[in-house]
Amino acid sequence: MYNDLSKREQLYQGDILQDTPFFVIPRGFSKSKRPVIKNLEVMVLTQTCDIEHRDFLIISRVVRLQELEETGVNSDFLRNLRNRSVKYWFYLPPDRLFPESYVDFTQIIYTPKNVLKKKNRVKSLSDLGRHWLAYQISDYFGRPFNRK
């Protein structure tokens, strides 16, 4: 699912970066609850072939599964997430020091490329992982057919 980071000179689709500025609109947005910019863990969603030629890239928030478990979500939902059946989230299995997480496709922003720092990369998807990511992105945004 993941690649060795030492082999990566440039940013790739599926790179996970920590401490990256991310624009967050809080639930219950109001005058007292304004949007904020937080340094969060994110995944690069822009295709690798486009990264070098674009000034703005698409990123999505990465969330630890533990945060979801702490909300009391039921075990059936967690099983569906781990089986990649939750279409608006992309499951990231644990690996060494990287905890079980997911990419939230409902929280996507365009950000200037110079904001993304390669030194902040903590994980990078393998070729197979990027194929799974591309499939789930196309399934989420394209919805080519109705599932039962």
SULTAMO-V792153 format. One record per helix or strand of 3 or more residues. SS is the DSSP state (a for helix, b for strand). FROM is the first residue (numbers start at 1). TO is the last residue. If there is no record, write none. Layout:
# SULTAMO-V792153
ss=SS from=FROM to=TO
ss=SS from=FROM to=TO
This chain:
# SULTAMO-V792153
ss=a from=5 to=7
ss=b from=15 to=24
ss=b from=36 to=44
ss=a from=48 to=51
ss=b from=56 to=64
ss=a from=65 to=69
ss=a from=75 to=82
ss=b from=89 to=92
ss=b from=101 to=112
ss=a from=113 to=115
ss=a from=118 to=120
ss=b from=121 to=125
ss=a from=127 to=142
